[in-house]
Amino acid sequence: MKILVLVLSLVSIGFADDEINSRYFPKGFKFGVANAAPQIEGGWNEDGKTESIWDYYAHTYPEKIVDRSTPDIACDSYHKYKEDVAMVKAMGVDYYRLSIAWTRILPTGYPDKVNQAGVQYYKNLFAELKAANVEPMVTLYHWDLPQSLEEQLGGWLNETVSDLFAEYARLCFELFKDDVKMWITINEPKQVCSAGYGAGYYAPGVVSSGIGEYICAKNVIMAHAKAYHIYDDEFRATNQGRIAMVVDSLWFEPGSDSAEDQEASERVLQFGIGLYANPMFIGNWPQVVIDRVAQRSELEGFSTSRLPAFTDEEIAYVKGTCDYLALNHYATNMVNATADAPIGNPSNGNDISVLTWKKPEWPVGAGDWFGVVPWGLRHLLVWLKKTYGDVEIIITENGLSDTTGIMEDDHRISYYQGYLSACLDAIYEDGVNLSTYTAWSIIDDWEWTGGYTAFLGMYYVNFTDPERTRIPRKSASWFTNMVATRCLVDTCTE
Ligand code: BGC
């Protein structure tokens, strides 16, 4: 019943307040759809693939996954990739964002033995995409660290893992140099580190808030930078592609005009997306993060800041390592300042000290944090432009997750229409250099700890049917039409 009410309210509220922009998308603007290996491939131990941290997490701690499910089969894309490509082609998009599973290419995690069957799988997938005239956009790391590296080395808490990632990246650049030109190193380092090695609710489940997550952050940034330099030095000239790391953020709208709430918004952004984007676009951690963590660390009795420092050489090495800014964005929260948390146990939340909340009238997606607010994307894009300059922005994920999976998903259409309209506002009204938009997701998937209980697909998959038949939802035809017309309403103007 609750679910029904939720859906009805999503449908009826729609986005009546936000006028939909009636300009065409600019010429050359690109559209794509996305998913990632650990969420759709299945075949978790087939043809030489080994366990990733997410396979292990779901196998070992079923209670951590809402429906106790595993990604063992998922959408079975390991066998049904041709159907996936046909779906993507039918949508008329320019590219398909997918990811490579490290454990399929290098089963030990180390660059000792290349698994030819794994390589062949991706070769086949790229050939299929080429025949369909769809470009691949390839993420090298979508959270699926080889479990071996977690067990033997402590995963992203060990800087050696950043060298191993760089080796794996070099191998992929070499193996797929004729197939891929749009490269992404790492997806959402904030989730990798804060959820994986901070709060600990994502694999590998290490609880080390305010300590482990900052060590992870530095190692992940260095991993990206190493891969970037390898690409730049050894492959760019011949491959002629582009490469970046994907950062993610909610928009945090200040709860009032007060200086404190404005600062709270800035602070929570800098501790989130800024932690990763600042080193790459400006150099070093954001100053507010350096200052606050140092100050609190000292009061807590630490002899040095819990935030590991970058050396001057490292700052120079990391700065400028993105060919564009790749952004994942889903939702908005309000934010208010709170008094600084009392000194006690270190934690990222205490370092930030803000209060986040959602307006009751906002439609919501699956998950507490999911406030559906299209103008939030526009505000975030403007903030990125203000903070990092006139950098080209590519949206690498945006979409609505719900808990019903209904086929007549008008609420998802409203979501895309509203968020794409916010993109047009940002382009035409605010001069944001936004070139590309990726919808997440083409297909229902294994939603990490959400298992098979949260749905984002424009194609439905019945996860109890051995055939894993893909069936388009209403949003699939809306999106296809939008891509063809490059327009969000019945009639558009240039
Ligand atoms: C992740 C995806 C995930 C999506 C929706 C993003 O943070 O990159 O893997 O499916 O959120 O939950």
Residues whose N, C-alpha, C, O or C-beta is under 5 A from the ligand:
A	BS01	BGC	none
